[in-house]
C-alpha cells in the first residue's frame, strides 16, 4: 500500500522551530521527487519546498527561503522539513507529496499533478 505519513506538527511560538517528517512506504522512495505543501484556512494549497529524486535539485517558495530546509533520507524513506524562525503566516496544515515524473522546476508543478499525498500535520503559530 502506497502511503505517506506526516508527523512533527504542533504549537510553536513565533521565532521558534519545528521539524516535520514524512515517512514513505509501499513504493521505491528514491525514485520519486518529494514536496512539502501547506494549506491555511480559506486559502489554496501552495508549494513550500520540493526536492528531486536525486536530492540535487531543491526549490523553495520565496516566503520560506532562508528559514526552511528540505532534506531526504533515502536509507530510511523519510522526507524532512526543518522550519526555523517560524512566522504567524506559516500556520497551516502541512502535507507531503510524491511525484514520479521529473520536472525542472518542481515548485511550479500544481498539486493535482502530484501522485501521492499524506494526510497532513497541523502547524499552529501562537505566542
Secondary structure, 3 states (H helix, E strand, C coil): CCEEEEECCEEECCCCCEEEEEEEECCCHHHCEEEEEEECCCCCCEEEEEECCCCCCEEECCCCCCCEEEEEECCCCEEEEEECCCCHHHCEEEEEEEECCCCCCHHHCCHHHCCEECCCEEEEECC
